[in-house]
Amino acid sequence: MKKIQILLFSIFILSSVAYSQTQSPEQRALAQTEIMKSELALTPTQVPNVYDVNLGIIIKNDQIKNSTYPEDQKKQIIQQNNESRKLMLKNILTVDQYSKLELGLKERQEVKKETQLKN
């Protein structure tokens, strides 16, 4: 059952990434926050804070993606931004919520690696 949930969540994320290319940063941050709201059971006071973090990182990452930096440097900066996101979220989320977030990110990375190995 858990593997099915992970698979569905991964498919949702992948499809939202493809769709996100036509969405504004605000729309992507809202979609990401809504997913986190349901997956992590965010409280009403956490939602706007999580949205602000997501929006800020999305805007930064978009700027990096559209920059003239070499691809390897872009990847490194985006990775650093995503680590910063986790640190900011750690201050907003409860210990249980943050553990779920970490577990979900780890599982998503494993699915991504498996997909890359197949291709």
N, C-alpha and C positions, 0 to 999 in steps of 0.2 A: 504494500500500500504506500509506504514511504517513497519507494522508488518511482511509483506512478506520480506522486505529488511533485517530486523533484523534476521528473521529466516534463510534466505539464507546466511547472513554473519556468523551467528552462526554455520551453517552446514559447511561452508567453513573453519572456524577456527577449528572446531572439526576434520574435515577430514585432515586438514593440521597438526594438532597435532599428529594424528595417523601416517601420512606419515613422520612427522619430526623425528621419531625415527630412520629412516634410513638415514637422512640427516645430513650433517656436521653443526656445529654452524654457519658457514658462509652462508650456503645455507638457513638455517632457518632465520637468520637475514635479508638476502636479501628478502626472501618471506614476512616476516613481514613488512619490509620497503616498499615493493611494495604495500601491502595492505593499509598501512598508506598513501602512496603517492596518491593512487586513492581516498581513503575515506576522507582524510583531505586536498587534493589538495596542496601537498607540493611543494614548489618552488625548482628549481634545486640546489640552495645553501643549502637548508634545508636537502635534501636527504642524502648526505654523513654524515652529523652530526647525523641524526636520525639513520642511519645504524650503526654508531660507538656506539651509546648508546645501541641499540638493541643487537649488537654483544657482547658488554661487559657484559650486564646483562645475556644473554643466556649462555655465558661461565661460569660466576659465578654460575648461577643456576644449570648448569650441574655438576659443581664441588661439589656443595652441595648435589645434588641428588645421586652422587656416593660416598659420604662420609660415615663415620660410625656414624654420629650423629643419635640420636633417631628420629623417624619419626615426632614427634610433633615439635622438634627443627628445623628439615629441613624445615617444613612447615612455621614456624615463620621466619626463615632467608630468605626464598624465598619471603615471603610476604614483608619483609623489602626491599629486592632487587627491587621488583616491585614498591614499593613506591619511592625508589630512582630513578628508571627509570622515573616515572611520574615527579619528581622534575627536573630532567635533561631535559626532553622533554619540560617542562614548559618554560625553558630558550631558547628553540629553536623555538617553535611554536608561532604563533600569538594567541591572546586571543580567537578569533573565532575557530581556529583549536584546541586549547586546550579544549575548551568547547565541541566540537564535540567528541574529544577523551574521555573525562570524561563521556559524555552521552553514548557513545558506550560501555565503560567498565561497566557502571552501568547496561545497558540493557543486556549485556552478563552475568553479575552476576545473574540477575533476571532469565534469561533463564536457567542458570546452576542450580539455586535453584529449579526451577519448575521441571527440569529433575530429580534431585535427589529425590524430593518428590514423583514423579511417580514411581521411582524404589524402 
